[in-house]
Amino acid sequence: MLKHYHIEIRGKVNRQGYKLQTMILANRYTIQGKVSEGNNLIEIEAEGEEAKLDTFVAACKKEMNGDRIDEMTIEKRPLAYYDEFIIH
């Protein structure tokens, strides 16, 4: 079953590096959507099969390249039917 999550991440993250790592993870787990930054946070729109999406979210929670995540919020949203994952 396909799901869509809107994820917001706050903390000390290297914006460009974190976004690139997020895209690499999305490609690894066949997740579609986008990652962007705004208002001192990283925002991720992610869609995929439930098990793969949950694995993707768990991987995003881990600190990458010395980044520190202080807060992560995850909200279920209606599907947007992305056909790829991009850095926005």
Order of alpha helices (4+ residues) and beta strands (2+ residues): beta-alpha-beta-beta-alpha-beta-beta
